[in-house]
Amino acid sequence: MNKGIKTILYPVKDMAQATAVFRKLLEVEPYANQPYYVGFKIDDQDIGLVPNNPEAGVTPFFHVDDIKNSLQILLDGGAQIIQNIKNVGNGRLIASAKDKDSNIIGLIQN
């Protein structure tokens, strides 16, 4: 049985800077905050930051209430837009950005 993506790991060069950005983006405090792992829990999904992990992760699409604000948080953290906010039909908006550590972060607003 497929339960969907439950864990997403992002390799980062600057754990403190990345933690600050993700804290604002996700609007939660990390449940784990160690030099080797910073973890955020949203319902049953685990979003983790790991230092300089060479493994590439999945491109997640975060469902957000305010895509413009969420994209701005990423840009303020040093990200660059890959796909600016775009209506893909039925009022659904998408956007994506590449952060300072070259991770791709997708956003969806319904």
C-alpha positions as CSV (number, residue, x, y, z in Angstrom):
1,M,0.0,0.0,0.0
2,N,1.4,3.4,-1.0
3,K,1.2,5.9,1.8
4,G,2.9,8.7,-0.2
5,I,6.1,10.5,0.6
6,K,6.7,10.5,4.3
7,T,10.3,11.7,4.5
8,I,12.2,14.2,2.5
9,L,15.9,14.9,3.2
10,Y,17.6,18.1,1.9
11,P,21.5,18.2,1.8
12,V,22.6,21.6,3.0
13,K,25.9,23.4,3.4
14,D,24.8,25.8,6.2
15,M,22.5,24.0,8.7
16,A,21.8,27.2,10.7
17,Q,20.8,29.2,7.6
18,A,18.7,26.4,6.1
19,T,17.0,25.7,9.5
20,A,16.0,29.4,9.7
21,V,14.5,29.3,6.2
22,F,12.6,26.0,6.7
23,R,11.3,27.2,10.1
24,K,9.7,30.2,8.4
25,L,8.5,28.3,5.4
26,L,6.9,25.4,7.4
27,E,5.8,27.6,10.3
28,V,6.9,25.0,12.9
29,E,9.8,24.4,15.1
30,P,12.1,21.4,14.5
31,Y,11.5,18.4,16.6
32,A,15.1,17.3,16.2
33,N,18.0,19.8,16.0
34,Q,21.4,18.1,15.9
35,P,24.5,18.9,13.8
36,Y,23.8,15.8,11.7
37,Y,20.0,16.2,11.3
38,V,17.4,18.9,11.7
39,G,13.9,17.4,11.4
40,F,10.5,19.0,11.0
41,K,7.2,17.2,11.4
42,I,4.1,18.2,9.5
43,D,1.3,15.8,10.4
44,D,2.9,12.4,9.5
45,Q,5.5,13.8,7.1
46,D,9.1,14.2,8.1
47,I,11.2,16.9,6.4
48,G,14.9,16.7,7.3
49,L,18.0,18.7,6.7
50,V,21.3,16.9,6.6
51,P,24.8,18.4,6.2
52,N,26.5,17.9,2.8
53,N,24.8,14.6,2.1
54,P,25.8,13.8,-1.5
55,E,22.6,11.8,-2.2
56,A,20.0,13.7,-4.3
57,G,16.5,13.9,-2.8
58,V,13.1,14.1,-4.2
59,T,11.6,17.4,-5.4
60,P,8.8,17.9,-2.9
61,F,5.7,20.1,-3.6
62,F,4.6,21.8,-0.4
63,H,0.9,22.7,-0.3
64,V,0.6,26.3,1.0
65,D,-2.1,28.8,1.7
66,D,-0.2,31.8,0.3
67,I,2.2,30.8,-2.5
68,K,3.4,34.4,-3.1
69,N,4.5,34.7,0.6
70,S,6.0,31.2,0.6
71,L,8.0,31.9,-2.6
72,Q,9.2,35.2,-1.1
73,I,10.5,33.4,2.0
74,L,12.6,31.1,-0.2
75,L,13.9,34.1,-2.3
76,D,14.8,35.9,0.9
77,G,16.8,32.8,1.9
78,G,18.8,33.1,-1.2
79,A,16.8,30.9,-3.6
80,Q,16.4,31.5,-7.3
81,I,13.1,31.1,-9.2
82,I,12.9,28.1,-11.5
83,Q,9.2,28.4,-12.3
84,N,7.4,31.6,-11.3
85,I,3.9,31.4,-10.0
86,K,1.7,29.9,-12.7
87,N,-2.0,29.0,-12.8
88,V,-2.2,25.4,-14.1
89,G,-6.0,25.3,-14.1
90,N,-8.9,25.2,-11.7
91,G,-7.3,27.9,-9.5
92,R,-4.3,25.7,-8.7
93,L,-1.0,27.7,-8.6
94,I,2.4,26.2,-8.7
95,A,6.0,27.6,-8.4
96,S,9.4,26.2,-7.8
97,A,12.8,27.6,-6.8
98,K,16.3,26.4,-6.3
99,D,17.8,27.2,-3.0
100,K,21.4,28.1,-2.2
101,D,22.3,24.4,-1.8
102,S,20.8,23.6,-5.3
103,N,17.7,21.8,-3.9
104,I,14.6,22.2,-5.9
105,I,11.5,23.2,-3.8
106,G,8.1,23.1,-5.3
107,L,5.0,25.0,-4.0
108,I,1.3,24.4,-4.7
109,Q,-1.7,26.6,-3.7
110,N,-5.1,25.2,-4.4
